[in-house]
Amino acid sequence: MWRRRIQNSFGLGLYVRITGETAANLIGEDNKKLLSCAYSSTSISVDLPRKLTKQDRKPMVTSVNKLKREARLVKTHRQTVQEIALKAPDNGLLVKELVPVAHEVYNSRTELFTCVSAVAKSIPIYTCSLCGEVHIGSPPHRIKTCNAGALSYKEHSWKRGGMKHILPVVESFHLYDWVGRAVSHNERLQVDRIPAIVELCVQAGIDIPEYPTRRRKFPVYNVAGRIVDYERRFPKDDLRGQGINTHGFWSRRQPSRENLPDFKPDDIQGVASRGLEAWEKMCSGAARLMEKYSVQTCGYCSEVQVGPRGHRVRNCYAHKHQMRDGQHAWQEATVGDMVPPVYVWHVRDRHGGEPLVNGLKRYYGMLPAVVELCAQAGARIGEKYAGVMREDVAVPDLDEERLVV
């Protein structure tokens, strides 16, 4: 055997490198051309997130046993009537050291959307009209992974896509009061929905006139499992949101675009590099914010709610929603739930002109769509994505595939 392949769940492998002398003894000097497809790197491949079916539930961030232990501990504390001092942000106050992080995440998101819209004018984006798969670059691939309709694993029906296909926006109900009650089903049309990443930044300290929120000066307390707000009982100089409309943001003026970054129209590589840097800053900053600020997601659908608890709107139509009366199965969210990374096939040579074929799909790598778009525009990809790009695995020709073990 020339090499040993250890397949993972995506069919991407980790290969054993063979020296040139050993390969020459095995295949002969005349067939040393095949050596280009008989090697690999010693780096460890990274498994992509498994594509969940409609019946599968998202993996839990915190184990069920730990959640049960925490619930029993909370139940024990409720039996004793005493005042429990809460920490920020559970007490309604801001985490001061995370306020600059919230501003960085919000500015990075604005810069990212600006860069992606500029790069998308030069590099085409395709999406399947049946299953919604995305491909970056022309021509689109011919890999038979379309599972829409009665026939599975067929070729895609491509059409031109846009920025919304590579940067899908996940919305959340905007909360005027972080420690207030959850949104009920009857209030679903009265409370506005905004991008979840923006809602997280607003709750973490960004003041946006279009999205008003309550800023407390004094913390709330937990007494026997109930939240007691002393500002509401003794308001002092707090106006309790008088004169502020907590909904109806669609009728207000759009935010100003004066602070958007300026780019040179001919420097596509520079724009792509700034966009990739903004993507990394946004994801890493959101992960830091979510360590303190709770974000909930449904275990079966893509619904997200920023706040200490999920809403009570019965709009879930996922697996077994009849048993839950349309309510969501809330659990702790991850950054991937707020900013879903749309994975696409990685094209190594954009100017090659040859599409990716189905017979060699186990040799191709994958990248998030935003990263792939910036890579094709000339941005340098760091070592973080080396395991999924598979640049160190040579792709054989179609006539050489049967000779590769």
C-alpha positions in Angstrom: 0.0 0.0 0.0 1.3 3.5 -0.8 -0.4 5.1 2.1 -3.0 4.4 4.8 -6.1 6.6 5.0 -8.1 7.2 8.1 -11.5 8.5 7.0 -13.5 10.8 9.1 -17.2 11.5 8.9 -16.8 13.8 5.9 -14.7 11.5 3.9 -11.6 13.7 4.4 -8.6 11.8 5.3 -5.3 11.8 7.2 -2.6 10.2 5.2 0.8 8.7 5.9 3.6 10.4 4.0 5.8 8.1 1.8 9.3 9.1 0.9 10.3 9.4 -2.8 12.6 6.4 -2.7 10.0 4.1 -1.3 7.4 5.2 -3.8 9.9 4.7 -6.6 10.5 1.2 -5.5 6.7 0.5 -5.4 5.5 2.1 -8.6 8.7 2.4 -10.6 10.5 5.4 -12.0 8.1 5.7 -15.0 5.1 6.3 -12.7 6.7 8.8 -10.4 4.0 11.2 -11.7 1.6 9.5 -9.3 3.7 10.6 -6.4 1.9 14.0 -6.6 -1.2 12.3 -5.3 0.4 9.9 -2.9 1.5 12.1 -0.1 0.0 14.2 2.6 0.9 16.4 5.5 1.5 15.5 9.1 -1.0 18.1 10.3 -4.1 16.8 12.0 -7.3 17.3 10.0 -10.2 19.2 11.7 -13.7 17.7 11.6 -16.4 20.1 10.4 -19.6 20.3 12.3 -21.9 17.4 11.4 -24.9 18.4 9.4 -27.9 17.7 11.6 -31.1 16.2 10.3 -34.5 17.3 11.2 -34.8 14.7 13.9 -31.4 15.6 15.6 -31.0 18.0 18.4 -28.1 20.4 18.6 -25.3 19.3 20.9 -25.5 20.7 24.4 -22.8 23.1 25.5 -23.4 22.2 29.1 -24.0 18.6 30.0 -27.4 17.5 31.2 -26.0 16.2 34.5 -24.4 19.6 35.3 -27.7 21.4 34.5 -29.5 19.1 36.8 -27.0 19.7 39.6 -27.4 23.5 39.1 -31.2 23.2 39.2 -31.1 21.3 42.4 -28.8 23.9 44.0 -31.2 26.7 42.9 -34.1 24.9 44.3 -32.3 24.5 47.7 -31.6 28.2 47.8 -35.2 29.1 47.1 -36.4 27.2 50.2 -34.5 29.7 52.4 -35.9 33.3 52.3 -32.7 35.3 52.0 -31.4 38.0 49.8 -28.9 36.8 47.2 -26.5 39.4 45.7 -26.3 38.8 41.9 -23.3 39.6 39.7 -23.3 41.6 36.5 -25.1 41.2 34.1 -27.6 39.1 36.0 -28.2 42.1 38.4 -29.1 44.4 35.5 -25.8 46.2 35.4 -23.2 46.3 32.7 -19.9 44.4 32.8 -17.6 47.4 32.4 -14.6 45.5 31.1 -16.8 44.1 28.2 -18.1 47.5 27.0 -15.1 48.1 24.7 -15.5 44.5 23.4 -19.1 45.2 22.5 -18.1 48.3 20.5 -15.4 46.3 18.8 -17.8 43.6 17.8 -20.4 46.1 16.5 -17.8 48.0 14.5 -16.3 44.8 13.1 -19.7 43.7 11.9 -20.3 47.0 10.1 -16.8 46.7 8.5 -17.4 43.1 7.6 -20.7 43.7 5.7 -19.0 46.6 3.9 -16.0 44.6 2.8 -18.1 41.5 1.7 -20.5 43.7 -0.4 -17.4 45.2 -2.1 -15.7 41.9 -2.8 -18.9 40.2 -3.9 -19.0 42.6 -6.9 -15.9 40.9 -8.3 -16.3 37.3 -7.3 -19.7 35.6 -8.1 -21.7 33.8 -5.5 -24.0 30.9 -6.4 -26.7 29.2 -4.5 -28.8 26.2 -5.2 -32.5 27.0 -5.8 -33.5 23.6 -4.3 -31.4 23.0 -1.2 -29.8 26.3 -0.6 -26.1 25.2 -0.8 -23.7 28.0 -1.6 -20.6 28.0 -3.9 -18.1 30.8 -4.2 -16.5 31.5 -7.6 -17.1 30.6 -11.2 -17.9 28.0 -12.5 -20.0 26.4 -9.7 -19.1 22.8 -8.7 -20.6 19.6 -10.0 -20.6 17.7 -6.7 -23.8 15.7 -6.3 -24.8 16.8 -2.8 -28.3 18.2 -3.4 -30.7 16.4 -1.2 -33.9 18.3 -2.1 -36.9 16.5 -3.4 -37.4 12.7 -3.9 -34.0 12.1 -5.4 -31.0 12.6 -3.1 -27.4 13.2 -4.0 -28.0 14.9 -7.4 -26.4 17.9 -9.0 -27.5 21.3 -7.9 -29.6 23.8 -9.7 -27.5 27.0 -9.5 -28.5 30.6 -9.6 -26.8 33.8 -8.7 -26.8 34.6 -5.0 -25.8 37.5 -2.8 -24.4 38.5 0.5 -27.5 37.2 2.4 -26.5 33.7 1.4 -23.0 33.8 2.9 -23.9 36.0 5.9 -27.3 34.9 7.0 -28.9 37.2 9.6 -30.2 35.5 12.7 -32.7 37.7 14.5 -33.7 38.0 18.1 -36.4 39.9 20.1 -35.1 43.2 21.4 -35.4 43.4 25.2 -35.8 46.9 26.7 -35.1 45.4 30.1 -32.4 42.7 30.5 -33.9 41.3 33.7 -37.5 41.8 32.7 -40.0 39.1 31.9 -39.8 37.1 28.7 -41.7 38.0 25.6 -45.1 36.2 25.6 -46.9 34.8 22.7 -49.4 37.6 22.5 -46.6 40.2 22.4 -44.8 38.6 19.4 -46.1 41.3 17.0 -45.5 44.2 19.4 -41.8 43.6 20.2 -39.3 44.2 17.4 -36.7 41.7 16.1 -33.2 42.8 15.3 -30.0 40.9 14.4 -29.0 38.8 17.4 -25.3 40.0 17.3 -26.5 43.6 17.4 -28.9 42.8 20.3 -25.9 41.2 22.2 -23.8 44.4 21.6 -26.7 46.6 22.8 -27.2 44.7 26.0 -23.4 44.7 26.6 -23.1 48.5 26.5 -23.6 50.0 23.1 -26.2 52.8 23.0 -28.0 53.0 19.7 -31.0 55.4 19.4 -32.9 53.0 17.2 -32.6 50.2 19.9 -33.3 51.8 23.3 -32.6 49.8 26.4 -32.7 50.4 30.1 -29.5 51.2 31.9 -29.7 50.7 35.7 -27.7 52.6 38.3 -28.6 50.1 41.1 -28.6 46.3 40.9 -31.5 44.0 41.4 -31.6 41.3 44.0 -32.8 37.7 44.2 -35.0 37.0 47.2 -36.3 33.5 47.5 -36.1 33.0 43.7 -37.8 36.2 42.8 -36.2 39.3 41.3 -36.7 42.4 43.4 -36.0 45.8 41.7 -35.5 48.5 44.2 -35.3 51.2 41.5 -38.9 50.4 40.5 -40.0 50.7 44.2 -37.9 53.8 44.9 -37.2 55.3 41.4 -35.2 58.4 42.5 -34.1 60.0 39.3 -34.9 57.0 37.1 -37.8 57.8 34.6 -38.4 54.1 33.9 -38.4 54.6 30.2 -41.0 57.4 30.1 -41.2 58.9 26.6 -39.4 56.0 25.0 -41.1 53.7 22.5 -39.7 50.2 22.9 -41.1 49.1 19.5 -41.7 50.5 16.1 -38.1 50.8 15.0 -39.0 50.1 11.3 -40.7 53.6 11.1 -37.6 55.4 12.3 -34.9 56.7 10.1 -32.1 54.4 9.1 -28.8 54.7 10.9 -26.2 57.0 9.4 -23.6 55.6 7.0 -21.0 58.3 7.7 -18.9 56.0 9.9 -18.5 53.3 7.3 -14.9 52.6 6.3 -13.7 53.9 2.9 -11.9 51.5 0.5 -10.1 51.9 -2.7 -12.3 50.3 -5.4 -9.3 48.7 -7.2 -7.7 47.2 -4.1 -9.8 44.1 -3.8 -7.1 42.2 -2.0 -6.8 44.8 0.7 -10.6 45.0 1.2 -10.7 41.2 1.5 -7.9 41.2 4.1 -9.7 43.8 6.2 -13.0 41.8 5.8 -11.3 38.6 7.0 -9.8 40.4 10.0 -13.2 41.9 10.8 -14.7 38.4 10.7 -12.2 37.1 13.2 -12.7 40.0 15.5 -16.4 39.7 15.4 -16.5 36.0 16.2 -13.8 36.2 18.9 -15.4 39.2 20.5 -18.9 37.6 20.4 -17.4 34.6 22.2 -16.1 36.8 25.0 -19.4 38.5 25.4 -21.3 35.2 25.5 -19.1 34.1 28.4 -21.0 36.7 30.6 -24.2 37.5 28.7 -26.5 34.6 28.3 -27.8 33.7 24.8 -30.4 31.0 24.3 -31.1 28.9 21.2 -33.7 26.3 20.3 -32.3 22.8 20.2 -34.3 21.9 17.0 -34.5 25.1 15.0 -32.5 28.2 14.3 -34.3 30.5 16.8 -32.1 32.6 19.1 -32.9 34.8 22.0 -30.4 37.1 23.7 -31.1 37.2 27.4 -31.1 35.1 30.5 -34.1 33.1 29.3 -35.9 32.3 26.1 -39.1 33.8 24.9 -42.5 32.1 25.1 -43.6 32.6 21.5 -45.0 29.4 20.1 -43.5 29.6 16.6 -41.3 26.5 16.5 -42.2 24.0 13.7 -39.2 21.7 14.1 -39.2 18.0 15.1 -42.0 17.0 17.5 -43.1 20.6 17.9 -46.7 19.3 18.5 -45.6 17.8 21.8 -44.2 21.2 22.9 -47.3 23.1 21.7 -45.0 25.0 19.3 -42.7 26.2 22.1 -38.9 26.1 21.7 -36.6 23.7 23.4 -34.2 26.3 24.8 -30.6 25.6 25.5 -27.3 27.5 25.8 -26.2 29.0 22.4 -22.8 29.2 20.8 -21.3 31.7 18.4 -22.2 29.5 15.5 -25.9 29.9 16.4 -25.7 33.7 16.3 -23.3 33.9 13.3 -23.9 30.7 11.3 -20.7 29.8 9.3 -22.0 28.6 5.9 -19.4 26.0 4.8 -18.6 25.8 1.1 -16.2 23.8 -1.0 -12.7 25.3 -1.2 -11.4 26.2 -4.7 -7.6 26.2 -4.7 -7.1 27.7 -8.2 -9.7 30.2 -8.9 -8.4 30.9 -12.4 -8.1 27.3 -13.4 -11.5 27.3 -15.1 -12.3 23.6 -14.2 -15.2 23.0 -11.8 -15.0 20.7 -8.8 -16.2 17.2 -9.8 -18.1 14.6 -7.8 -15.5 11.9 -8.3 -12.8 13.7 -6.3 -14.9 15.3 -3.6 -13.1 13.4 -0.8 -9.9 15.3 -1.8 -11.5 18.8 -1.6 -11.4 21.0 1.5 -14.1 23.3 2.9 -14.1 26.8 4.4 -16.7 29.2 5.8 -18.2 31.1 2.9 -16.9 34.5 4.1 -13.4 33.1 4.5 -13.6 31.4 1.0 -14.7 34.7 -0.5 -11.8 36.6 1.0 -9.4 33.8 0.1 -10.4 33.9 -3.6 -9.9 37.7 -3.5 -6.3 37.3 -2.4 -6.5 37.5 1.4 -4.0 35.3 3.3 -5.7 32.6 5.4 -4.1 31.8 8.7 -3.2 28.4 10.2 -6.6 28.2 11.9 -8.3 26.8 8.8 -5.3 24.7 7.6 -7.0 21.5 8.7 -10.2 22.0 6.7 -8.6 23.6 3.7 -6.6 20.5 2.9 -4.1 22.5 0.8 -1.4 19.9 1.7 -3.3 17.0 0.0 -2.7 16.9 -3.8 -5.8 16.3 -5.9 -5.3 13.6 -8.4 -6.6 13.6 -11.9 -9.7 11.6 -12.8 -7.7 9.0 -14.6 -5.4 8.7 -11.6 -8.1 8.2 -8.9 -8.3 4.4 -9.4 -4.5 4.2 -8.7 -4.8 6.0 -5.4 -5.2 3.8 -2.4 
